[in-house]
Amino acid sequence: MATDRLADIPARYRSQVKVTERLSQPETPSSRRAATPAAFGEDLLVRLIDLVPSNLIPGLTAYQTVMLVSGSLAILLVYGVGKLTGSPFWRMLMPWAIGFLAIATIYFMFVSDLSDKVAARAGEKSRGSLVHQFREKGTSLAEKKGQRLKQADQVGGQE
């Protein structure tokens, strides 16, 4: 019998329980279809990033480039729809929608945890979010500080 819940095992057999690692099941077409929309979006994003050269826009990673191009296309689409329809509703909505898309694009480029997920899957094509980079830099600085304090204590103890 195999289970992932201790409560499913009768009390008299719990002392004989053997904990094993969960075996991953092979991926089937039906299990791929059952994936969440978020997972599908991440897969699509990773595929797009693989197509984009790392240095297409100097200073930006491939992930940031894809986000910038996607956001710009969305802004152009909203602007085009607003101009083509000519309705008063779209004229009123257009500046707000463009502003929201601009802020969302910046968020996804630099802050979102989506960039951390993509960085884990796409390697050098993404460095992760700025928040993640700052956190790593802070951890690195704290470790260096701790090492220097230990060295200072050792030098002070020798004198």
N, C-alpha and C positions, 0 to 999 in steps of 0.2 A: 504494500500500500504506500502511496506517495501523497503528501499533502503539504501545503505551505502554511497551515494553521495548526498550532499546538492543541487548540481546543477540539479539533476533530479526532484526536487520538485518545482512546480510552485511558483513564488514569492508571490502570494496572500495567499498561504497555509503555508509558512515558519514560520509564527508566531505560528502556531498550532502544530508544529513538536514535537513529543515525542521521546526522545532518550532512547533506550533500549539496554540492553546487547545482544550481538550476541549469538544466541543459537547454540550450537554445534550439528552437525548432526550425527546420528549414523553411525559408520563405516560399509561400505558394502564391499563385495569382490572386486567390481569394483573400489571403491575408494582406497582400499589397493593396487591394481595393478597400480593405477595412481601415486603412491608415486614416488618421485625422486630417482635416484640411490644412492645419498648421504644419504637419509633417510634410504634406504634399508641397506646400509653399516653400518650406525650407529646402526640400530636394530640388525644386525648380530654381531657387535662388543659387544653390551650390552649382547646379549645371550652368547657369548663366555666368557665374563668376569664373568657372573653368574656361569659358569661351573668351573672357576679357583678359587682355595682357595686363600684367601687374603694374606697369608704368604708363598706362594709357593717358592718364591725367597726372602729371608730376605732383607728388606730395599726397596723393590719395591712393588708398589700397583699391584693389579690384572690387571689393565689397562696396566701398564708398562710391566708387565710380558708377556701379550698377544702381545704387540708391539715388544718386544725383541724376542720372539719366532717366530713371523711372519717374522720379518726382517732377522733373522738368517736362516730360511727356504728359504726365497727368495735368500739370498746370496748363500746358498748351491745349490739351483736350477741353478742359473746362472753359478756357478763354474762347476757343473756337466755337463751342456749343453756344456760349453766351452771345457771341457776335452773329452767328448764323440764325439763331432763333429770333433775336430781336425782341423777346418778350420782356416786359417790365420786371417780372419776377426774376428772370435770369440776370438782368442788369443789376438788380439789388443783391442777388445772391453771389454773383461772380467775384467781387472783391473779397468777400468773406471766405469763399471756397479756395481762392488762390492763396490767401493768407494762411489758411489752415494747412493747405498742401505744402506751402513753403516751410512752415514750422515743423510739420510731420517729417518732411524730407530731412531737415537738419537733425531732428531727433533720431531718425533711423540711421543716419550716417554716423553720428558720433556718440549717442547715449544709449540706445536700445540694447537690451540683452540679446536680441536677435543676432547682433554682430558677434557676440561671444559664442553663440551656438555655431554660427558659420565659421568662426575662427577655429573652433575645435574640429570641424569637418574639412575645411578648405586649406588648412596649413598656412603658408606664407601669404595667401591671397587676402587675408584679413588679420589685423592685429587685435581685434576685439574692440569693445567700446572704450571711450576715453575714461569712463569711470573704472572699468576693469584695468586699464593701463595704469591709471593713477594708483589704484589699490596695489597692484604688483610693484610699482615703483616705491610706494610707501613701505611695503613689506621688505623689499630689498634694502632700503635705507635703514630700517629698524634692525635688520640682521647685521648690516655693516656696523651700526652703532654699538650693538651688543658685542661684536667681535673686538672693536676698539676698546670698549670698556674692560673686557677681559684682559686684553693686552696691557692696558694701563694698570690694572690690578696686579698682574704678574710682574710688571716692571717695578711697581711700588712695593711689592712683597719682597723683591730681591734686594732692595736697598736697605 
